[in-house]
Amino acid sequence: MKSLINKNKIDEIIVTFFFVGKIKYAPGTFGSLAALPILFFDSFDICYYSIFFVVFLFAISLKPISRYELINGADHSSIVIDEVIGMLIIFSNPFLTLNVYWVAISFLLFRLFDILKPFPINKINDKKGALFVIADDLVAGLFSTIILQILQVGYRILPFFLKIL
C-alpha cells in the first residue's frame, strides 16, 4: 500500500511538473511558463537542452499520465507536463532568435494554439490516452515554431523591402 501511495505521489510530481499544475487558476499557462528556466542556459546550448528535455520528459511521463488519468480523469487540467514539452519544442529550433520579445511572442503563440486548438490539434486532443495528451501540445509547439520562424524572417527582411520602396 505504501509503495502505491509513493508511486501515485511520484506520478503527481511528474505530470503536474512539480505541482505547477495544482495552481488553481490557469494551470496550463503556468505549466507553459515552467519551461522558461531553460532559457538560463547559454543561448547556443538551449536547443540541445530543449531536445534532450523533450525526449526525456516525454519518455518518463507516458506511464505516469496513464495512471494519473485513471484516478483524476482524462486529460485533467492539472496535467501540465505536456505544456512544458510543447514550449520546449519551440526552444529546440536552433534558428530562432530568443530574446525577451521573441520568447514572449513564442509563449503567446503556444498558448493561442493550445487554447484554440485549430485543426489538426483539435482532432489529436479528441483522442484518449497519454500519448495524445502530449501529442496535441507537441503539435501546438510545432505550429508556434513555424509561425515564430516566419515572423522572425519577416522581421529581418522587412527593412530591406522598406529601403526598396
SEKOL-78590 format. One record per residue (C-alpha): residue number from 1; x, y, z. Coordinates in nm, 3 decimals, m for minus. Each point is the difference from the previous one (the first is absolute). Example, Ala and Ser with C-alpha at 12.3 -4.5 7.8 and 13.67 -1.06 7.14 Angstrom:
BEGIN
{nr: 1, px: 1.230, py: m0.450, pz: 0.780} .
{nr: 2, px: 0.137, py: 0.344, pz: m0.066} .
REM end
This chain:
BEGIN
{nr: 1, px: 0.000, py: 0.000, pz: 0.000} .
{nr: 2, px: 0.279, py: 0.240, pz: 0.093} .
{nr: 3, px: 0.180, py: m0.060, pz: m0.332} .
{nr: 4, px: m0.326, py: 0.074, pz: m0.186} .
{nr: 5, px: m0.034, py: 0.330, pz: 0.187} .
{nr: 6, px: 0.362, py: 0.086, pz: m0.080} .
{nr: 7, px: m0.051, py: m0.093, pz: m0.367} .
{nr: 8, px: m0.312, py: 0.218, pz: m0.016} .
{nr: 9, px: 0.192, py: 0.291, pz: 0.154} .
{nr: 10, px: 0.287, py: m0.043, pz: m0.248} .
{nr: 11, px: m0.253, py: m0.012, pz: m0.285} .
{nr: 12, px: m0.158, py: 0.319, pz: 0.132} .
{nr: 13, px: 0.337, py: 0.176, pz: 0.022} .
{nr: 14, px: 0.081, py: m0.096, pz: m0.360} .
{nr: 15, px: m0.333, py: 0.076, pz: m0.168} .
{nr: 16, px: m0.060, py: 0.324, pz: 0.192} .
{nr: 17, px: 0.364, py: 0.098, pz: m0.061} .
{nr: 18, px: 0.093, py: 0.035, pz: 0.366} .
{nr: 19, px: m0.357, py: 0.103, pz: 0.095} .
{nr: 20, px: m0.016, py: 0.298, pz: m0.238} .
{nr: 21, px: m0.316, py: m0.163, pz: m0.140} .
{nr: 22, px: m0.160, py: 0.026, pz: 0.343} .
{nr: 23, px: m0.016, py: 0.380, pz: m0.027} .
{nr: 24, px: m0.371, py: 0.073, pz: 0.020} .
{nr: 25, px: m0.031, py: 0.251, pz: m0.285} .
{nr: 26, px: 0.145, py: m0.048, pz: m0.350} .
{nr: 27, px: 0.214, py: m0.307, pz: 0.072} .
{nr: 28, px: 0.079, py: m0.040, pz: m0.372} .
{nr: 29, px: 0.134, py: 0.353, pz: m0.018} .
{nr: 30, px: 0.218, py: m0.055, pz: 0.306} .
{nr: 31, px: 0.109, py: m0.335, pz: m0.142} .
{nr: 32, px: 0.110, py: 0.178, pz: m0.318} .
{nr: 33, px: 0.189, py: 0.256, pz: 0.206} .
{nr: 34, px: 0.171, py: m0.283, pz: 0.188} .
{nr: 35, px: 0.201, py: m0.080, pz: m0.314} .
{nr: 36, px: 0.165, py: 0.343, pz: m0.004} .
{nr: 37, px: 0.285, py: m0.071, pz: 0.246} .
{nr: 38, px: 0.173, py: m0.192, pz: m0.279} .
{nr: 39, px: 0.074, py: 0.342, pz: m0.149} .
{nr: 40, px: 0.261, py: 0.053, pz: 0.272} .
{nr: 41, px: 0.229, py: m0.235, pz: m0.190} .
{nr: 42, px: 0.247, py: 0.142, pz: m0.249} .
{nr: 43, px: m0.195, py: 0.103, pz: m0.313} .
{nr: 44, px: 0.205, py: m0.235, pz: m0.217} .
{nr: 45, px: m0.091, py: m0.297, pz: 0.220} .
{nr: 46, px: m0.370, py: 0.073, pz: 0.052} .
{nr: 47, px: m0.115, py: m0.198, pz: m0.303} .
{nr: 48, px: 0.205, py: m0.305, pz: 0.105} .
{nr: 49, px: m0.125, py: 0.009, pz: 0.357} .
{nr: 50, px: m0.354, py: 0.050, pz: m0.128} .
{nr: 51, px: 0.022, py: m0.304, pz: m0.228} .
{nr: 52, px: 0.141, py: m0.206, pz: 0.286} .
{nr: 53, px: m0.276, py: 0.109, pz: 0.239} .
{nr: 54, px: m0.275, py: m0.058, pz: m0.259} .
{nr: 55, px: 0.116, py: m0.358, pz: m0.049} .
{nr: 56, px: 0.066, py: m0.057, pz: 0.371} .
{nr: 57, px: m0.328, py: 0.150, pz: 0.124} .
{nr: 58, px: m0.198, py: m0.177, pz: m0.272} .
{nr: 59, px: 0.156, py: m0.334, pz: 0.094} .
{nr: 60, px: m0.051, py: 0.032, pz: 0.375} .
{nr: 61, px: m0.352, py: 0.145, pz: m0.015} .
{nr: 62, px: m0.199, py: m0.250, pz: m0.210} .
{nr: 63, px: m0.059, py: m0.260, pz: 0.274} .
{nr: 64, px: m0.057, py: 0.257, pz: 0.278} .
{nr: 65, px: m0.255, py: 0.185, pz: m0.215} .
{nr: 66, px: m0.187, py: m0.326, pz: m0.064} .
{nr: 67, px: m0.009, py: m0.086, pz: 0.370} .
{nr: 68, px: m0.088, py: 0.358, pz: 0.101} .
{nr: 69, px: m0.290, py: 0.005, pz: m0.248} .
{nr: 70, px: m0.145, py: m0.316, pz: 0.157} .
{nr: 71, px: m0.028, py: 0.184, pz: 0.332} .
{nr: 72, px: m0.076, py: 0.358, pz: m0.113} .
{nr: 73, px: m0.168, py: m0.038, pz: m0.339} .
{nr: 74, px: 0.110, py: 0.038, pz: m0.361} .
{nr: 75, px: 0.231, py: 0.292, pz: m0.082} .
{nr: 76, px: m0.056, py: 0.156, pz: 0.343} .
{nr: 77, px: 0.082, py: 0.373, pz: 0.013} .
{nr: 78, px: 0.274, py: m0.062, pz: 0.257} .
{nr: 79, px: 0.199, py: m0.199, pz: m0.259} .
{nr: 80, px: 0.243, py: 0.265, pz: m0.124} .
{nr: 81, px: 0.306, py: m0.205, pz: m0.097} .
{nr: 82, px: m0.140, py: 0.015, pz: m0.354} .
{nr: 83, px: 0.008, py: 0.382, pz: 0.004} .
{nr: 84, px: 0.362, py: m0.008, pz: 0.114} .
{nr: 85, px: 0.086, py: m0.239, pz: m0.284} .
{nr: 86, px: m0.189, py: 0.215, pz: m0.252} .
{nr: 87, px: 0.190, py: 0.313, pz: 0.100} .
{nr: 88, px: 0.330, py: m0.188, pz: m0.015} .
{nr: 89, px: m0.081, py: m0.096, pz: m0.361} .
{nr: 90, px: 0.018, py: 0.371, pz: m0.085} .
{nr: 91, px: 0.336, py: 0.044, pz: 0.170} .
{nr: 92, px: 0.142, py: m0.303, pz: m0.181} .
{nr: 93, px: 0.011, py: 0.195, pz: m0.329} .
{nr: 94, px: 0.364, py: 0.111, pz: m0.043} .
{nr: 95, px: m0.098, py: 0.270, pz: m0.251} .
{nr: 96, px: m0.217, py: 0.204, pz: 0.235} .
{nr: 97, px: 0.119, py: 0.321, pz: 0.158} .
{nr: 98, px: m0.085, py: m0.020, pz: 0.367} .
{nr: 99, px: m0.020, py: 0.332, pz: 0.179} .
{nr: 100, px: m0.266, py: 0.123, pz: 0.239} .
{nr: 101, px: m0.228, py: 0.119, pz: m0.283} .
{nr: 102, px: 0.019, py: m0.319, pz: m0.206} .
{nr: 103, px: m0.039, py: m0.216, pz: 0.310} .
{nr: 104, px: m0.315, py: 0.195, pz: 0.092} .
{nr: 105, px: m0.133, py: m0.042, pz: m0.354} .
{nr: 106, px: 0.084, py: m0.373, pz: 0.006} .
{nr: 107, px: m0.185, py: m0.036, pz: 0.331} .
{nr: 108, px: m0.306, py: 0.185, pz: m0.134} .
{nr: 109, px: m0.001, py: m0.202, pz: m0.323} .
{nr: 110, px: 0.026, py: m0.328, pz: 0.188} .
{nr: 111, px: m0.281, py: 0.093, pz: 0.239} .
{nr: 112, px: m0.213, py: 0.114, pz: m0.296} .
{nr: 113, px: 0.042, py: m0.334, pz: m0.179} .
{nr: 114, px: m0.042, py: m0.195, pz: 0.324} .
{nr: 115, px: m0.321, py: 0.178, pz: 0.097} .
{nr: 116, px: m0.167, py: 0.041, pz: m0.342} .
{nr: 117, px: 0.112, py: m0.343, pz: m0.127} .
{nr: 118, px: m0.030, py: 0.055, pz: m0.376} .
{nr: 119, px: 0.003, py: m0.298, pz: m0.237} .
{nr: 120, px: 0.174, py: m0.249, pz: 0.037} .
{nr: 121, px: 0.069, py: 0.076, pz: 0.368} .
{nr: 122, px: m0.372, py: m0.035, pz: 0.077} .
{nr: 123, px: m0.011, py: m0.346, pz: m0.159} .
{nr: 124, px: 0.304, py: m0.113, pz: 0.201} .
{nr: 125, px: m0.152, py: 0.146, pz: 0.318} .
{nr: 126, px: m0.321, py: m0.201, pz: m0.055} .
{nr: 127, px: 0.192, py: m0.328, pz: 0.024} .
{nr: 128, px: 0.048, py: m0.169, pz: 0.337} .
{nr: 129, px: 0.323, py: m0.114, pz: 0.160} .
{nr: 130, px: 0.328, py: 0.136, pz: 0.130} .
{nr: 131, px: 0.157, py: 0.017, pz: m0.345} .
{nr: 132, px: m0.273, py: 0.234, pz: m0.123} .
{nr: 133, px: 0.009, py: 0.212, pz: 0.317} .
{nr: 134, px: 0.357, py: 0.085, pz: m0.100} .
{nr: 135, px: m0.041, py: m0.011, pz: m0.380} .
{nr: 136, px: m0.242, py: 0.294, pz: m0.026} .
{nr: 137, px: 0.251, py: 0.221, pz: 0.182} .
{nr: 138, px: 0.285, py: m0.130, pz: m0.214} .
{nr: 139, px: m0.192, py: 0.112, pz: m0.308} .
{nr: 140, px: m0.090, py: 0.333, pz: 0.165} .
{nr: 141, px: 0.372, py: 0.049, pz: 0.068} .
{nr: 142, px: 0.085, py: m0.092, pz: m0.358} .
{nr: 143, px: m0.260, py: 0.242, pz: m0.142} .
{nr: 144, px: 0.127, py: 0.273, pz: 0.233} .
{nr: 145, px: 0.356, py: m0.064, pz: m0.118} .
{nr: 146, px: m0.101, py: 0.027, pz: m0.366} .
{nr: 147, px: m0.191, py: 0.326, pz: 0.053} .
{nr: 148, px: 0.280, py: 0.141, pz: 0.216} .
{nr: 149, px: 0.258, py: m0.087, pz: m0.267} .
{nr: 150, px: m0.210, py: 0.172, pz: m0.268} .
{nr: 151, px: m0.039, py: 0.308, pz: 0.220} .
{nr: 152, px: 0.373, py: 0.015, pz: 0.069} .
{nr: 153, px: 0.093, py: m0.033, pz: m0.367} .
{nr: 154, px: m0.256, py: 0.266, pz: m0.087} .
{nr: 155, px: 0.139, py: 0.227, pz: 0.269} .
{nr: 156, px: 0.351, py: m0.042, pz: m0.142} .
{nr: 157, px: m0.090, py: 0.064, pz: m0.364} .
{nr: 158, px: m0.255, py: 0.278, pz: 0.055} .
{nr: 159, px: 0.267, py: 0.276, pz: 0.024} .
{nr: 160, px: 0.143, py: m0.117, pz: m0.333} .
{nr: 161, px: m0.338, py: 0.034, pz: m0.172} .
{nr: 162, px: m0.067, py: 0.336, pz: 0.165} .
{nr: 163, px: 0.326, py: 0.133, pz: m0.148} .
{nr: 164, px: m0.106, py: m0.112, pz: m0.348} .
{nr: 165, px: m0.333, py: 0.179, pz: 0.028} .
REM end
